[in-house]
């Protein structure tokens, strides 16, 4: 019997980038030497939201969750010594995707690369940003037009590039059920393809459909997640064939990359996360029919802070062992014809089709953003209730909490600390860049860019010209803001109480009692300072506080400390709660506490939640913060009781 031909392994990536372009470049080169086969670039929040590193909203955020790229010089440094023509590069960038791709192309041209041979992906999915991640800039309609600009430009000039990566990853992180994840992602893809269809000749449209890729999440419910991927394959084939008339099966292929679930990583007993990551990877590699084209894995300690290079290497080795030591790639699909799998796949497809029909009835994904956001907040609330009640078991969190201390946890050395001097270094280089460039060329490039945006032209050529002229990220985005305006996405948190208030009677009575003492309803202000758009935690705190009977105020993401302090004063808040997941909690909270004191508001308790190491928590308490919560504090009712106690005037007087 002849030995079956072994499949090629998926692209092995590590999502990485931090501090500065030069530091990230050293990390990329090191990872490539260790066997990584593709690059996955993480950009910092100012870059993702279209601000230069010296903007007021960038303070404390520079280089934290990714690399800052302000201009062509930064992009040049990021890929120094890495031949882009030979690389497959994934860039997790959305609102500023046209700009970062323009910078990438400009650097490739400087290297002498044939631009038509460039391979890679820009995420470029704004709809999921409105729903779950928050790095949007402009309203939906012009954002969709910019997505289409990138796709049309790549189709003509960079044909091997994936111009849009429909990202359902963050939908699951925001609480989506598998059916919602399928439907919301596929509705996003159809919205983009509907916008693209008139832009290219009918005979070329199938090729463009074939360039759309997906980026998904694989959670811990291994069988369901594997079936979800098989459902994705079937539904996408169905949509391409029936909605768009794509006949060539090659262009109907569901091409996806994956990062497995970070939501389920635990701060408690974090060594257990190694098993979670491996099991989640199996869901996207075992089924040949639905196997990922690229895989990147989180590190075991990401619930604690920034992983070290060694932690990322450990996750990469997991992939290499699966791809090269096991015999997985030698076999056809292991699940074809399995009745249990087939039944689950059909059930998921049925639920997704019903939700897709619902979205179509609303006019598609763009028209249904408010609806989808509300559904995600509801689903996430249900998920948290199941964990709190013990219906969903999370080992080491709500069951089997006792265990021996982990030898992997070695105090300050168990996570990487960001370089405190990196922000100042970045600002100095930004000043030097502005001083050295041709001001006249920059002015002309910005005028041309604005004219292209106002005239409805494809903005990619003008963006590439602007990149070469020395325009900065903030200057590029300012033109888009000026032409299209800014947008504030829905919070998904309705004012009225939900009907899911079981088990809250005692808390509701306590809120009523404290409100009587205060002379009005207990006012709880929830704020998200800085650029962190991961709002799931803030939304769930606001929803639970609302259902406990508090008068809540939550305006969503991207507020300055000054705006939050002003709101606390104007609305006479009794307690202020801050949520920061980007690692920028120290500068943002210390700034806010200083402003609270200057405004005479030190009587208002402030609580903070986020991924906050204990040393930082101690520093925040020293700055006057009343309580600090981290992912281990999953019992929302305990947090609600703390808020009630902090607001109680009797308790305050006793202190």
C-alpha angles and dihedrals in degrees: 000000000000118000110249115246111261117241120240112256121250120261108280111219140169118207102231147154133118148154102005140354091254093051091047091048090056089050093050093050091048092050092049090052089053093057106274108149102197139026125242112190122208113200124202120251097258089055091047093050098041104255130129116239092257096055116118091244091052094064109124093002101081112120094350107117095015146341122311113234111183101159148347092291091060092048090048091053092045093060100031109148093005111112103223094198088065097041133089104213127188115196117195096212130128123163092033095037094118089053098046091046088050090053091047092051091047091053091046090053090050088054089053093247123159099245091207089065096054113122128197147078141268112203093219095167109141098169093069088047089062089048105041122351108040106214094125123126112179132040119277101262098054089039090056089049091054091050088053090048090058093046093048092047093048092047089058103033110017103031096170093055121101101227097191132029110195101219118208090159094094093043089067090044087055090054104268118165114231089258092052091046090053096044100042092048094047091046088054091052093050091049089056094044092048088054092047099046097081092048100067136044111274092242091056097046096089090059090053090049087054091059094059110103134182136225114206144181127235115202133194097271089091102186094044091048093049089049090048090058091050088049090051090054093050097043094047091050088050094049094046092049102039103030099035104023094234106168103178107085089209090068092046093056115126102233115188146164123205143207109190121235119299093175091074096050109113133217089207114076090354092184086075087068090075089068092043092053093049094048091048091050090055090062091064100037109038098066108068091197091058102028120146119248091213132018131196121177130203119235123256093249102046092113086065101047143283112352120234121238088257091056091051090047090054090055091047091051088054089060094045093052091050093047101039110023101041125064094235095118093054096070139073119240110315095205105047110126094012105142095209092051093044092051093050092047091052091049092052092047091050092052092045093049090052091051091045090053088050091052092046088053089057091053098267136290098315092055093043100053095111091047094048092047092052092049091051092052090050093048092049091050089053091049092052093047090055091052093046092049092047092241087120109047118216109185113235092010110065097001134035092012094161116086145133115283114264117252087207088070106081103167116252092004097065094083134029118256116219115242107263090208095052095088094052090046091052093049092050092052091047090054091048091049093052092048095050100047129091103263092198093053090049092050092050093046091052091049090051091047092051092047091052092050093046092046095051093244124147103276097207099087092047090046092053090049089049091050091054091047091057101256114163130232092251092050092050092049092045089062091052091048091048094051101036105023128228128285136215111206124219117272094213088223110120121203096234123081117255123237090243098091099124111143094017098096096104092046091048090051090049091050089050092049094049091044089055090053091047092050092235140043114300105262116214118185117200115197136181109202121194127013101307106128098182094112101162095105094045090049093051093048090050093047093049092045089051092049089050088059101258122142100243131197117196120158098175132241140342105040127152119235087246091057092050092049090049090051091049089054097042094046095039092230118200094203131014120208122194127196120197122164100164097082092252094110097116101057094035096048094042089051091049094047090051090051091047089056092047090051092050093247101126088119090070110087116228123207125189134202130189146094093310124165114223093250089057091045089056090051092050092050089051088054089058103269110151099208136007121204128192132181090282089068094079097146102095093186090063089054090048090054090050090053091050091049092048091051095047107110090204092057091046091050091049090055 
